[in-house]
Amino acid sequence: MSANPLQAYIRPITIGNLTLSNNMILAPLAGVTDLAFRILCKEQGAGLVVSEMISAKGVHYGGNGSIELARTDLREAPLCVQIFGSEPDLLAEAAKRFQDEGAPMIDINMGCPMRKITGNGEGSALLQQPKLIEKIVRTVKSNVDIPVTVKMRKGFVSGTETAVECALAAEAGGADWVTVHGRFRDEYYTGVSDLNCIRRVKEALRIPVIGNGDIVDTKTALRMFQETDCDGIMIGRGALGNPWIFRELSGFANAPTLAEKKAMILRHLDLVMTFKGETLGVPEMRKHVAWYLKGLRGAAKVRDAVCRSGKQQEIISILEEYFKEIEVSQ
């Protein structure tokens, strides 16, 4: 195997009292980065995994669904719990709650672009209020003894970049690192992540900066490190159907074989059934199966069959037959 060009960049990173095995982080993705998927990515080499974003208001008002999102397992340790909101006291309360339950790290979402979040002044809407950002981070930090980080975007409205100003506000409030996704809120996930924006934030801050956006392979990861001088990388959509991306970036293995794909899907299915049960787990797995099979011959037919299935054993049978056929034909 040829030398890994990322070898000079993938390294352990320390944040507060935590030393992570490496600086590759699984991004928080609503409806995706649940316990099952986080375990798989951790096993494949992610240095840190982050929960789906959890409403501070939901925690305050006792929403069981909010608490369940932070359910963890030793196999994924350490888990960073991401919270969102706009009220400093409620965010601090949620952070303290999760710290008391064993979370070793808290991330505050200031980048979600979805209207149902920004419409309440939360997520990336906070990028319009740097003073509030500083207050939120300071309030949360004063209520916990664990690292507190912030994930943000380039800005809220295209053409009005506020990343540096907001990142400096987070640093002033005591943030331990800042993750920057190089897109404006209204770009959602279109276009290209602006690496120059991430570099500007890195040059302005004293704390570590994590680069996020469009990392899907060794080439794009290397570009992120080289063009931004970031301290670590956060991978979101690049991990969909591809938890192997972390081992690939580490240089430990090449792309997965068909046998590995089949084994991973079945293991993912088993974990989801274990944690969520069949009623909730089968619908949850449909999108994951589609991601795993993307680009493979005959995948559309299998995806449609899985979408019509309501039972774990039916999905297993569909996948067994599909991989048997595709392996024979090669």
Rosetta blueprint (number, residue, H / E / L):
1 M L
2 S L
3 A L
4 N L
5 P L
6 L L
7 Q L
8 A L
9 Y L
10 I L
11 R L
12 P L
13 I E
14 T E
15 I E
16 G L
17 N L
18 L E
19 T E
20 L E
21 S L
22 N L
23 N L
24 M E
25 I E
26 L E
27 A L
28 P L
29 L L
30 A L
31 G L
32 V L
33 T L
34 D L
35 L H
36 A H
37 F H
38 R H
39 I H
40 L H
41 C H
42 K H
43 E H
44 Q L
45 G L
46 A L
47 G L
48 L E
49 V E
50 V E
51 S L
52 E L
53 M L
54 I E
55 S E
56 A H
57 K H
58 G H
59 V H
60 H H
61 Y L
62 G L
63 G L
64 N H
65 G H
66 S H
67 I H
68 E H
69 L L
70 A L
71 R L
72 T L
73 D L
74 L H
75 R H
76 E H
77 A L
78 P L
79 L E
80 C E
81 V E
82 Q E
83 I E
84 F E
85 G L
86 S L
87 E L
88 P H
89 D H
90 L H
91 L H
92 A H
93 E H
94 A H
95 A H
96 K H
97 R H
98 F H
99 Q H
100 D H
101 E L
102 G L
103 A L
104 P L
105 M E
106 I E
107 D E
108 I E
109 N E
110 M E
111 G L
112 C L
113 P L
114 M L
115 R H
116 K H
117 I H
118 T H
119 G L
120 N L
121 G L
122 E L
123 G H
124 S H
125 A H
126 L H
127 L H
128 Q H
129 Q L
130 P H
131 K H
132 L H
133 I H
134 E H
135 K H
136 I H
137 V H
138 R H
139 T H
140 V H
141 K H
142 S L
143 N L
144 V L
145 D L
146 I L
147 P L
148 V E
149 T E
150 V E
151 K E
152 M E
153 R E
154 K E
155 G E
156 F L
157 V E
158 S L
159 G L
160 T E
161 E L
162 T L
163 A H
164 V H
165 E H
166 C H
167 A H
168 L H
169 A H
170 A H
171 E H
172 A H
173 G H
174 G L
175 A L
176 D L
177 W E
178 V E
179 T E
180 V E
181 H E
182 G E
183 R E
184 F E
185 R H
186 D H
187 E H
188 Y L
189 Y L
190 T L
191 G L
192 V L
193 S L
194 D L
195 L H
196 N H
197 C H
198 I H
199 R H
200 R H
201 V H
202 K H
203 E H
204 A H
205 L L
206 R L
207 I L
208 P L
209 V E
210 I E
211 G E
212 N E
213 G L
214 D L
215 I L
216 V L
217 D L
218 T H
219 K H
220 T H
221 A H
222 L H
223 R H
224 M H
225 F H
226 Q H
227 E H
228 T H
229 D L
230 C L
231 D L
232 G E
233 I E
234 M E
235 I E
236 G L
237 R H
238 G H
239 A H
240 L L
241 G L
242 N L
243 P L
244 W L
245 I H
246 F H
247 R H
248 E H
249 L H
250 S H
251 G L
252 F L
253 A L
254 N L
255 A L
256 P L
257 T L
258 L H
259 A H
260 E H
261 K H
262 K H
263 A H
264 M H
265 I H
266 L H
267 R H
268 H H
269 L H
270 D H
271 L H
272 V H
273 M H
274 T H
275 F H
276 K H
277 G H
278 E H
279 T H
280 L H
281 G H
282 V H
283 P H
284 E H
285 M H
286 R H
287 K H
288 H H
289 V H
290 A H
291 W H
292 Y H
293 L H
294 K L
295 G L
296 L L
297 R L
298 G L
299 A H
300 A H
301 K H
302 V H
303 R H
304 D H
305 A H
306 V H
307 C H
308 R H
309 S L
310 G L
311 K L
312 Q H
313 Q H
314 E H
315 I H
316 I H
317 S H
318 I H
319 L H
320 E H
321 E H
322 Y H
323 F H
324 K H
325 E H
326 I H
327 E H
328 V H
329 S H
330 Q L
